[in-house]
């Protein structure tokens, strides 16, 4: 049993994720800032996507030669990855949390091997942009989805998160700051094919990779149509979009789409539609 690492204490979440129905998944995501979707993809899907990504060009992380990142968006390299954009088991949760008009913003593939030091707690939200990432992480209402291709055990850089940190507006919740660890940090372990969905404002990271076996992870990001980035981001090309399967196309609106200010001054009648998303804990 691993109780403590250089990234802080190990407090494993013991929630039975399979017992959560859609409403409870939405509530947990809204309140705690994350939720786990067990068995999102099958062993066959894991084998297929891993094989298709085997020759994807990868960059080496600046902090460890044992961490590698996709050099190009994997959804245009792997048909299986592209097909997962519209995963029918994920779509209901995305729509529950974000609404019917959901925009796919990012696809990524990351591998981790023995010796990776782990990631400090950080936010994937940069409301004022940055020199490193431009406006990519400036949308205020984005969900990230991580699907693990291998069991995420305590010795293979398990995921860490500070629950409810996405709700904080205190000065220490500055999204441009990183922390080695936090007293309320939780550790998530998963089975191959499981996914964790989290609010990008939540502070999250990983413990170091202490085991002998590597792991792979698929990453997706989605936002509601209204919540465009604060500045322009690079659009998908026509050539890239032509590779997308039909199941993904409804999520492939332009990455710069959305004008929330067009609704300014409008008043809606809550008796004439489903506005339960204003209070996820009571959503049916």
N, C-alpha and C positions, 0 to 999 in steps of 0.2 A: 504494500500500500504506500502510495506517495502522499505525504501530508503537507509538504512544503517544497517550493522550488525557488529559484532566483527571481521568479515573477510573483512570489507571494504565496499565501496559504491556499491549500486545495480543499475547497468545500463543494463536494459534488451534489448537484441537484438530483433528487430522487423521484421527481414527478413521474407518474405513469401517463405519458403523453398519449398513449393509445386510448385512454379513457375520456379524452376531451373531444366533444363534438364541435361542430363548426363555430357555434356561438361562443363556446368556452375558449376555443383557440383564439378567436378575435378578441375576446376580453383579456386574455393573458398577454397577447401581443400589445394591446392598447395600454394596459396598466403596467405590466412588468417591462415592456420594451422588446420582448422576444417571445418566441414560441417554437417548439420542435414539432415537425411533421414526420412521424416515423414511416419508414418504408416508402418514401416518395418515388423512388425508382427501383426497379427490379435488378437482380443479379445479371440477367441477360442484358439489360440496358447499360449496366455498369461495364460489362465486358465490351459491349459495342462501342460506347463512347471512348473508353480507354484506348481501344485499338485505333479508332479514328484520330485520336489526339497524339498518338505515339510519335508522329513525325512533325508535330506542330513546333515551329521555332520557339525557343524559350530564352528568356533573359535570366541571368543570375542576380539574385538580390544583393544589394551593396553591403548588407550586414552579415551575410552568410552564403558561402558557396553551395550550401546544401538546400537552399530555398530557391525555387525557380518559378518564374512568372511567364505567362503567354506573351510572346512578342507581338502577336496580332490577335484580333478578336476571334475566339474559338468557334463562335456560332457560324462564321463564314467558311470555316475549315472542316467542321464536323457536322454532317446532317443530323446525327443523333443529338448533338448538343442543341442545334437550332430547333429540333423538334420538342425539346424540353422547355423552350420559352413559353409555350402554351400548354404545359403539362395539365391534363384535366383534373388531377388531384390537387394541384396547387391553385388553379384558377378560382375556385370558389372562395378560398381564403383571401386572395388578392382583391377580389371584387367586394368581399365583406369589409375589408380594411380600407380600401382605396376608392371603391365605387366602380361603376361599369366601364368607364373610359380609363384604361390602364395603358401606360406607355413603357415599353422596355427600353432601358437606358444603357445597360452595360452587360457584357458577358466576359468572363475571365476564367482562366485555368491556372491553378497553383499546385505545385508539389512541394512537400516538405520531407526532409530526410534527417537521419541522426545528426545531432550537433547543432541544429537550428536553435538560437538562443531564446526564441519566443518573442512575441510582440507585446510592447507596453500597451496599457489601456489607452485607447484613443477613440475619437469620434470620426466617422466618415462624412461629417457634415462641415462644409466650409462656406458659410453664408456670404462671405466677402470675396470668395475666390482665393486663389493663391498662385504664385509663380510656378509652382510645381505642377499643379493640376488645372490651372485656368478656372473655368466655371463648372467643371464636371461634377463637383460635389456640392453645389450651391442650392439645389432644390430643397425646400424646407419639409417636404413630405415624401421621403423615399424609403422603400423597404429593400433590404438586401436579403438574398436567399443563398445559403451555402449548402451544397449537396456533397456529402462525403462519399468517396469511392472505396474507402477502406474503413474498417472499424476505428473510431476515434477513441482510443484508450488513453489512460492517464499518462502513458509514456510516449505518446505520439502527438505532442503539442495540442492538447485539448483546448477547446474554446473557453474563454473567460468573458464575463460580462458583469457590469454593475447594474442590477435591476433598478428600474425606474429612473436611471440617470438621464434618460431622454426627456424627463419632465422638469429637470432642474434648470433654473434661471439664475442661480447663485454665481458669483464671480468665479468660483472654482470649476464651474461647468463650461468654461471657455473652450469651445470646440477645437481651438488651435493648440491646446495644451495636452501633454501626454503624462501618464502616471505609471510608475513601475508596478504598483499594485494598490489595492484599496481594501479597507476593512470589511466592506460589504460585497466584495467580489465573489461571484459564483463560478463554478467550473462545470462545463457541460461535456458529457461523454455520449457517444452515439454509435449506432451500428452502420455498417456500409449501406448506403442507399437512403439513410435518414437525412433530413434537412433541418436547418435552423433558419428561421425567418426573424429578422430584427430591424428595428428602427435605426436608421443611420446616426441619429443623434445620441444613441446609447453608447456609453464608453465600453469598449470591448477589446480583447486581445487574445493571446494564447500563452500557455505555459511553454517552457522549452521542450524540444524533442529529445527525450532521454532514451528512447528504445533503439532497437536495431533495424526496424522495418520502416520504410517510407509510407507516405500516404498522399493521395491525390484529392483535390477539391475543386468542384465547379462553382462558379459564382455568377449570380444574376442580380440585376437591380431594376426596380420598377417604381414608377411614380404615378399619381393621378394626373389626368390631362391638364388640369388647371395649374398645377404646381411646376411650371417650367423653371429652368435654371435662371439665376439672376442675370446671366450674360450668355452670349452665344456659345454653343458647343458644336463640334464637328458632326455633320449629318452622315447617315449611312449613304453609300453610293447606290445608284441604280443597279450596278453589277452585283453588289452585295445583296440587295433586297431580292434580286431575281433568284437567289439561292434559297430563300426562305421557304419552308413548307407552309401549306395552307393553315396548319394549326397555329403558326406563329404570327401570321399576317395581321391579325386584329390588334396585336400589341406593338406593331411597327409603324405607328404614326411618327411623323418627323420628331426628332429629339428636341427641337426647339418649339414644338407646338404648344399652344395654350396661352390664353389671355385672361387671367383672373380678373383684371380690371374692367373687362367688358360687363361683368356682373354688378359693378358698382352702382348702388342706389336701388337695386332690385330687392323686393320683399316677396318671399315665397310663403305659400299657405301649407303648413305642415299637415293639414287634414287631407290634402290632395295628392300625397305621395309618400314614399317610404324614406323618412329622414332619420331612421334609427341610428345611423352612423354617427350622429352627434353624441350618442351615449352608448358605446359598444357593449357595456356590461348588461344592458337590457335588450340588446338586439336579439330578435327571434331567429 
